[in-house]
Amino acid sequence: MYSLQDMGSETKSSQAPGQLLGYSLQVTECLRQLLIASSGTTVSVEVFEDVGLASASDQKTAIQTKSSLTGNPIADRAIDFWKTLSNWIKAIKAGQLTLDGTVFRIHVFVPKSGTIADSFAAAETDMAAEQAIAAAKNELWGAPPKFPKKAGVAEPLRPYLETFFAAEKTTQVQIVKHFTLSFGSGVSRLDLEQLLANKWAPEEMLDHVLDKCLGWVKSQVDSALEKQEPAAITVDTFNREIGAFISKLRFQNILNDFAGDPSQAEVELHKLKIYVRQLELIETEEDEILAAINSYLRAAVNRTEWAKRGLVWENSFDEYEKSLCTLWKNTKKQHDLDHSAEAEEKRGQRLLVECMRQRKPLEGREVPDDFTPGSFHALADVLSVGWHPEYKSVLSGGRKAKK
């Protein structure tokens, strides 16, 4: 078994561990490998390569990740491509990687092509690898023995070609023979969603589970870096964590919260809505109004997502709103009887507080904390409920609120 302690002794010296915090695409590729690798495999980030796989039988895969935001990282004269090959040569000389049992891979997050890279990836025998190397050398340096094109190689590319072509023939051949290419679609989240759907998660849970996977993997990597330990995760640990999370989602009687925090622009726009005016009528404090806007917007997102994903029957929302209206009506009547002598604003505040305390289930399932309050505010926005005793008259301009 390839131990984490062993991996720590081979950490790449050319990269400071602190730099890893910004390498989000490496974390993405780490998660991709955790989703597809077999049990017993350890997936690491910047231990012996950008992303590394070490199997239970000590077989390794060294993966260089390329974002390809600009240009083609595997073009024939791409510095990225030849720098990667050069780095592998150096890692082998330094004993950080071995030719025996190592797969060398470049993963590009969008589909790309390069004649030399493609020919290297297609070479599966020593002879095919030798031929591919000779063709590449001829293309870039010209025919031996004079290599007439060599002097014309761009200065930034030159040292990487020198390192690779000057390496021992056996080293060159074995790297090329075990070289592979892999590509994403260009939309990493969609790629991960597909892998996750194939492995585990039903469609209605996909976003929620993927967010958990990404957050958990990043947390594990960040935690290791902060402790100056190898950033490595075993597939079995990952499977246990995410498997338990999915089981919890399946069996708990709760509707998932798909809403994120609203933008400042959305909040500002909603300050003009009727439900906010309703709160202002009873002199609600500013922080409570902002909380109400947040609840309204989050509840709206969840209603849409639950319906779209088939988690809630659409008619159930109508039934839910009717039950809230009934609750509001009964609560208002009780407060009107018990506190008729109080100022209207005070009575409105009492009614608001009582309704905001409610957490009514939907289809018998627990809802996120802000869903019931947000639904009350949605009803207040269409004047189906209100907080001021005479809210309809005041808002329509028929009378002024009493002080």
Disulfide bonds with the S-S distance in Angstrom:
none
